[in-house]
């Protein structure tokens, strides 16, 4: 090869003439004037959603699938709220299922406070809390329920008053407390109800409006009363708008829970103090076991949960529980959290009063659907769901949004979530984002299950919200929403198929059709639902309706609805032979997606069978699939089944990625590309696609090596070698996009090797 590769000068570019090995029926006949037909290869390899945002990158779909990988347990255990004095971060024998009625007023028994001394683990900042309480007589502890707020408050008050503590009736607010409500020398604990603390109820007839929302002025008055009586008081406030405001004042402090391992260890020491030697170590080892951690579904337990787990582990050591029973109990922790979040979230039932609680419920639901995605997208989706919920609660009430409510950095605590640095996969690139995720892999499924099964009236706004998200062209939204819709359909097919899938499948929107296909495929993971999905897709394929037929074609691209990849390929071939003109393009995309799945051998074998079949429609489907495999980046061909080997090669065209991870497929892939190049109607499009692959490979040394090993398989005959050399010469001479000459020389030599094979 010379320094500059040249195209053969004595003959025209080979793609302009008849193709060697092409179907004789396709060769032009002298004297015949055939009417021009639409060429399906003009847009070969085009993503069916490219004009509407595309299918997005594989990382988005992978994260969504893994969110709902563990479907969770149906069993539920009631873990009491943080407000009861016998719960939280201390004496575990009072913590459990079916505990007695809550003590909402009266003296806390001294013996319980003494037991607390033995198991309480100090919250972070405990010393500063004690100093502030001594100085002001009053402390406001802010935090989530279950974070150990009650235990910390009782420990502080007990220490400063010699174990003399009174719990004030939580139905009264700080505004109503007077000198008569306090006892000198004692500690006083008051928990503000989260829903009522933000907004004062409307006054009854004949009454005047009260003093309004709790403010620093009211706390000053309460502090003065306490100091006058030489008493102490702690007010508990749940995270939210009020807590955010009070934390900026002189009385508010955040109650960060102690490490859950410390709480667990302390409780186990008490519970197993009479057990044989080694029982404590065995219990701690059991708690750390992978199956127990997976069953819990939480990254870190809150104090009340750690106390509950200690009780279960102690019962297991005493052989009161078996391993399976222990895992069942652990799996119920996330269900208990979800139940606590949504129970009565719309009280008192009118939009203005219920809106804060509805907003929190909507935000938690959005985190469940977008777990691990961008915080900004999740927050906006939550606002859209809050609107749906509000108009369902009161269709006649105008609904707006608070512009300066809870700060963004305080909202994740409402959903037991954290915001971390992450990446958003856009397909062609990845951008850094602030990503929000639950602090536990089991929470997303538990939240959706609680809403879907626990509150039938929530299904309407939830379904409308998901359909709205599925119509958004951004893959970061519709992919997440469609997979969540599929999970819901797998739980209740009769309702989900009608409310979620059917309206999307019958739409003219290509994004909604793809979303419906994704939801159907996700639902078919459930063995009991898969036959129903298969029957519906078959019915749509035979209906002749353009929208539902397209949805059926796209559904087969996941290889799940029909029961197997082979069955989906058979269905696609039948649809192409009998379907609408546009079916061919969608079917080719589905075939490429199946080729990127877990069974590429099955797909390649079926493509070869279709070529041997001799029918034009099947042959065109093969040719389009080959061109798509040359042009389409692997990241756009994500399915709903894991193919870990392809993940590092998402930026490469599918054919290049397959050469890297499945070298044994090189010969059948080469045979298909050679046939596509030699076929008159597809040759030019295939050569253009191959030029894209060659140019894209030049910047990747590994890909160049793979391509140089593949090119000899494409250049067995002289005309094939001339075609590839002409392609390389054209790339080198292109003034707009320079092509590395050293790489071109290596490929030129590789083409020559084809003659020696």
URSUL-V353364 format. One record per residue. RES is the residue in three letters. OMEGA is omega in whole degrees, 0 to 359 (none if undefined). Layout:
RES;OMEGA
RES;OMEGA
//
This chain:
UNK;177
UNK;180
UNK;181
UNK;181
UNK;181
UNK;173
UNK;176
UNK;186
UNK;188
UNK;183
UNK;179
UNK;177
UNK;189
UNK;182
UNK;181
UNK;183
UNK;178
UNK;183
UNK;177
UNK;178
UNK;181
UNK;178
UNK;181
UNK;181
UNK;182
UNK;182
UNK;180
UNK;179
UNK;181
UNK;177
UNK;181
UNK;178
UNK;180
UNK;178
UNK;180
UNK;178
UNK;176
UNK;182
UNK;181
UNK;183
UNK;179
UNK;180
UNK;181
UNK;179
UNK;182
UNK;176
UNK;183
UNK;180
UNK;187
UNK;178
UNK;183
UNK;177
UNK;177
UNK;181
UNK;179
UNK;183
UNK;184
UNK;183
UNK;178
UNK;180
UNK;180
UNK;179
UNK;180
UNK;180
UNK;184
UNK;177
UNK;184
UNK;181
UNK;178
UNK;186
UNK;173
UNK;183
UNK;178
UNK;186
UNK;180
UNK;174
UNK;180
UNK;174
UNK;189
UNK;180
UNK;184
UNK;186
UNK;183
UNK;189
UNK;183
UNK;181
UNK;177
UNK;193
UNK;179
UNK;206
UNK;190
UNK;182
UNK;178
UNK;188
UNK;178
UNK;182
UNK;175
UNK;178
UNK;184
UNK;182
UNK;181
UNK;174
UNK;185
UNK;179
UNK;177
UNK;183
UNK;174
UNK;182
UNK;182
UNK;181
UNK;178
UNK;178
UNK;177
UNK;176
UNK;178
UNK;179
UNK;185
UNK;186
UNK;186
UNK;173
UNK;186
UNK;173
UNK;178
UNK;182
UNK;183
UNK;181
UNK;179
UNK;176
UNK;182
UNK;179
UNK;181
UNK;179
UNK;178
UNK;185
UNK;187
UNK;185
UNK;185
UNK;177
UNK;174
UNK;179
UNK;182
UNK;179
UNK;180
UNK;174
UNK;182
UNK;182
UNK;180
UNK;180
UNK;182
UNK;181
UNK;179
UNK;179
UNK;180
UNK;179
UNK;179
UNK;183
UNK;179
UNK;181
UNK;184
UNK;185
UNK;182
UNK;176
UNK;175
UNK;186
UNK;176
UNK;175
UNK;180
UNK;182
UNK;184
UNK;177
UNK;178
UNK;179
UNK;180
UNK;182
UNK;188
UNK;184
UNK;178
UNK;180
UNK;182
UNK;180
UNK;186
UNK;178
UNK;183
UNK;177
UNK;182
UNK;172
UNK;182
UNK;182
UNK;179
UNK;176
UNK;178
UNK;175
UNK;187
UNK;184
UNK;185
UNK;185
UNK;186
UNK;189
UNK;179
UNK;178
UNK;179
UNK;181
UNK;178
UNK;181
UNK;179
UNK;180
UNK;176
UNK;181
UNK;182
UNK;186
UNK;177
UNK;184
UNK;179
UNK;182
UNK;178
UNK;180
UNK;178
UNK;179
UNK;177
UNK;180
UNK;179
UNK;179
UNK;180
UNK;178
UNK;181
UNK;182
UNK;178
UNK;180
UNK;185
UNK;180
UNK;180
UNK;179
UNK;174
UNK;178
UNK;180
UNK;180
UNK;179
UNK;180
UNK;181
UNK;183
UNK;183
UNK;180
UNK;181
UNK;180
UNK;183
UNK;178
UNK;178
UNK;180
UNK;186
UNK;186
UNK;188
UNK;173
UNK;178
UNK;179
UNK;177
UNK;185
UNK;175
UNK;178
UNK;184
UNK;180
UNK;177
UNK;179
UNK;180
UNK;181
UNK;182
UNK;181
UNK;181
UNK;179
UNK;178
UNK;185
UNK;184
UNK;183
UNK;179
UNK;182
UNK;179
UNK;178
UNK;179
UNK;182
UNK;180
UNK;181
UNK;179
UNK;180
UNK;179
UNK;178
UNK;178
UNK;180
UNK;182
UNK;183
UNK;187
UNK;182
UNK;177
UNK;179
UNK;178
UNK;179
UNK;179
UNK;178
UNK;182
UNK;179
UNK;180
UNK;180
UNK;170
UNK;185
UNK;181
UNK;177
UNK;176
UNK;177
UNK;178
UNK;179
UNK;178
UNK;179
UNK;179
UNK;180
UNK;178
UNK;177
UNK;177
UNK;178
UNK;178
UNK;179
UNK;173
UNK;177
UNK;170
UNK;181
UNK;181
UNK;178
UNK;178
UNK;181
UNK;177
UNK;179
UNK;180
UNK;181
UNK;182
UNK;183
UNK;182
UNK;176
UNK;178
UNK;178
UNK;180
UNK;180
UNK;179
UNK;181
UNK;191
UNK;182
UNK;177
UNK;184
UNK;181
UNK;175
UNK;2
UNK;172
UNK;175
UNK;190
UNK;184
UNK;181
UNK;185
UNK;189
UNK;178
UNK;180
UNK;177
UNK;178
UNK;178
UNK;179
UNK;179
UNK;180
UNK;178
UNK;179
UNK;179
UNK;177
UNK;178
UNK;181
UNK;185
UNK;183
UNK;181
UNK;181
UNK;184
UNK;181
UNK;183
UNK;178
UNK;181
UNK;181
UNK;179
UNK;177
UNK;178
UNK;177
UNK;179
UNK;177
UNK;178
UNK;177
UNK;178
UNK;181
UNK;183
UNK;181
UNK;174
UNK;180
UNK;181
UNK;184
UNK;183
UNK;183
UNK;176
UNK;185
UNK;175
UNK;179
UNK;172
UNK;182
UNK;183
UNK;176
UNK;180
UNK;180
UNK;184
UNK;183
UNK;178
UNK;185
UNK;182
UNK;180
UNK;179
UNK;183
UNK;182
UNK;186
UNK;176
UNK;177
UNK;183
UNK;174
UNK;180
UNK;179
UNK;175
UNK;183
UNK;179
UNK;183
UNK;179
UNK;182
UNK;174
UNK;182
UNK;179
UNK;178
UNK;166
UNK;184
UNK;180
UNK;178
UNK;173
UNK;174
UNK;180
UNK;184
UNK;184
UNK;187
UNK;184
UNK;179
UNK;181
UNK;180
UNK;180
UNK;180
UNK;180
UNK;180
UNK;187
UNK;183
UNK;187
UNK;187
UNK;185
UNK;181
UNK;177
UNK;183
UNK;180
UNK;180
UNK;179
UNK;179
UNK;179
UNK;180
UNK;180
UNK;178
UNK;178
UNK;178
UNK;180
UNK;179
UNK;178
UNK;184
UNK;180
UNK;181
UNK;180
UNK;178
UNK;188
UNK;179
UNK;179
UNK;183
UNK;182
UNK;178
UNK;175
UNK;178
UNK;178
UNK;177
UNK;179
UNK;178
UNK;179
UNK;178
UNK;180
UNK;186
UNK;184
UNK;181
UNK;186
UNK;181
UNK;181
UNK;185
UNK;184
UNK;190
UNK;187
UNK;178
UNK;179
UNK;183
UNK;181
UNK;180
UNK;175
UNK;181
UNK;178
UNK;179
UNK;179
UNK;178
UNK;177
UNK;178
UNK;178
UNK;178
UNK;179
UNK;179
UNK;179
UNK;181
UNK;177
UNK;179
UNK;183
UNK;172
UNK;180
UNK;184
UNK;182
UNK;183
UNK;186
UNK;178
UNK;179
UNK;177
UNK;181
UNK;180
UNK;180
UNK;180
UNK;178
UNK;178
UNK;179
UNK;181
UNK;182
UNK;188
UNK;183
UNK;177
UNK;187
UNK;185
UNK;184
UNK;176
UNK;177
UNK;178
UNK;179
UNK;179
UNK;181
UNK;179
UNK;180
UNK;178
UNK;178
UNK;176
UNK;184
UNK;188
UNK;182
UNK;178
UNK;179
UNK;177
UNK;180
UNK;180
UNK;178
UNK;178
UNK;177
UNK;180
UNK;179
UNK;179
UNK;179
UNK;180
UNK;180
UNK;181
UNK;186
UNK;189
UNK;179
UNK;181
UNK;182
UNK;184
UNK;185
UNK;180
UNK;179
UNK;180
UNK;179
UNK;177
UNK;179
UNK;177
UNK;179
UNK;179
UNK;177
UNK;178
UNK;177
UNK;182
UNK;187
UNK;184
UNK;180
UNK;179
UNK;178
UNK;181
UNK;181
UNK;177
UNK;180
UNK;176
UNK;178
UNK;178
UNK;181
UNK;177
UNK;179
UNK;181
UNK;174
UNK;181
UNK;187
UNK;184
UNK;180
UNK;179
UNK;178
UNK;178
UNK;178
UNK;183
UNK;179
UNK;179
UNK;179
UNK;179
UNK;178
UNK;179
UNK;178
UNK;188
UNK;191
UNK;176
UNK;185
UNK;184
UNK;180
UNK;186
UNK;181
UNK;174
UNK;180
UNK;175
UNK;185
UNK;170
UNK;189
UNK;184
UNK;183
UNK;186
UNK;180
UNK;185
UNK;183
UNK;182
UNK;182
UNK;169
UNK;187
UNK;182
UNK;179
UNK;179
UNK;178
UNK;177
UNK;181
UNK;187
UNK;181
UNK;183
UNK;179
UNK;179
UNK;186
UNK;183
UNK;178
UNK;177
UNK;179
UNK;179
UNK;179
UNK;180
UNK;178
UNK;180
UNK;181
UNK;178
UNK;185
UNK;180
UNK;188
UNK;188
UNK;182
UNK;188
UNK;183
UNK;180
UNK;179
UNK;180
UNK;177
UNK;179
UNK;178
UNK;178
UNK;176
UNK;179
UNK;181
UNK;181
UNK;181
UNK;182
UNK;189
UNK;183
UNK;183
UNK;185
UNK;180
UNK;181
UNK;176
UNK;179
UNK;181
UNK;182
UNK;178
UNK;175
UNK;182
UNK;185
UNK;177
UNK;179
UNK;179
UNK;188
UNK;182
UNK;180
UNK;185
UNK;182
UNK;177
UNK;178
UNK;179
UNK;180
UNK;182
UNK;177
UNK;177
UNK;178
UNK;180
UNK;178
UNK;180
UNK;179
UNK;181
UNK;183
UNK;182
UNK;182
UNK;184
UNK;180
UNK;182
UNK;179
UNK;185
UNK;184
UNK;179
UNK;177
UNK;179
UNK;179
UNK;178
UNK;181
UNK;177
UNK;179
UNK;179
UNK;177
UNK;179
UNK;181
UNK;180
UNK;180
UNK;184
UNK;184
UNK;none
//
